[in-house]
């Protein structure tokens, strides 16, 4: 019985190391990002996964669609609809903030 226990201890230790170094930080990062997506508001500046920088003009909670302004063309705003899940970063003061 001691031989089996002696062999299991390193595997349990490796499992704990993997959990605290790989899985736990990823879960924390995912929760922060999800919280940031849920708290987006009109007027926030964002960056999408595709690299579009824009300002939120409107949100649709039932469809998870966001309308953003990405620039001007012939003195008219260029508006784009994106999925809420496509938002990668929130911009505050010109700096990218990854999920608060």
C-alpha positions in Angstrom: 0.0 0.0 0.0 2.9 2.4 0.7 4.3 1.9 -2.8 1.0 2.9 -4.4 0.8 6.0 -2.1 4.4 6.9 -2.9 3.6 6.7 -6.6 0.4 8.8 -6.3 2.0 11.7 -4.4 4.0 13.1 -7.4 1.0 12.9 -9.7 -1.2 14.7 -7.2 1.5 17.3 -6.8 1.8 17.8 -10.5 -2.0 18.1 -10.8 -2.0 20.8 -8.2 0.9 22.7 -10.0 -1.0 22.5 -13.3 -4.1 23.8 -11.6 -2.5 26.8 -10.0 -0.2 27.7 -12.8 -2.4 27.1 -15.9 -6.1 26.6 -15.2 -6.7 29.0 -12.4 -5.2 32.1 -14.1 -7.1 31.4 -17.3 -10.4 31.1 -15.4 -9.7 34.4 -13.7 -8.8 36.1 -17.0 -12.0 34.7 -18.6 -14.2 36.0 -15.7 -12.7 39.5 -15.9 -13.3 39.6 -19.7 -16.9 38.4 -19.3 -17.5 41.0 -16.6 -16.1 43.7 -18.9 -18.4 42.6 -21.7 -21.4 42.7 -19.4 -20.6 46.2 -18.2 -20.0 47.9 -21.6 -21.9 51.1 -21.9 -22.8 53.7 -24.5 -19.8 56.0 -25.1 -17.1 53.5 -24.1 -14.1 53.2 -26.5 -13.3 49.6 -27.5 -11.0 47.5 -29.7 -12.4 44.5 -31.4 -10.6 41.1 -32.0 -10.2 42.2 -35.6 -8.4 45.4 -34.6 -11.2 48.0 -35.2 -11.1 50.9 -32.8 -14.4 52.6 -32.1 -16.8 54.2 -29.8 -20.0 52.5 -28.7 -23.1 54.3 -30.1 -25.7 51.7 -28.9 -26.2 48.3 -27.3 -28.7 45.6 -27.9 -28.9 43.3 -25.0 -31.4 40.8 -26.5 -29.3 40.2 -29.7 -25.8 40.9 -28.2 -25.1 43.4 -31.0 -23.1 46.6 -30.5 -23.2 49.6 -32.9 -19.9 51.4 -33.0 -18.5 54.4 -34.8 -15.1 53.7 -36.3 -14.3 56.9 -38.2 -15.6 59.5 -40.7 -16.0 59.4 -44.5 -17.1 62.5 -46.3 -18.0 64.1 -43.0 -20.3 61.3 -42.1 -19.8 58.7 -39.3 -18.9 55.2 -40.4 -21.0 52.8 -38.2 -20.4 49.1 -37.8 -22.5 46.5 -36.0 -20.4 43.9 -34.2 -21.1 41.0 -31.8 -20.6 41.7 -28.1 -18.2 38.7 -28.0 -16.0 40.4 -30.6 -14.8 43.1 -28.2 -11.3 42.4 -27.0 -10.3 45.5 -25.0 -11.8 48.5 -23.4 -9.9 51.8 -24.0 -9.5 54.3 -21.1 -7.3 57.3 -21.5 -5.8 55.9 -24.7 -4.6 52.8 -23.0 -6.0 49.3 -23.6 -7.5 47.7 -20.6 -8.1 43.9 -20.8 -11.2 43.1 -18.8 -11.5 44.9 -15.6 
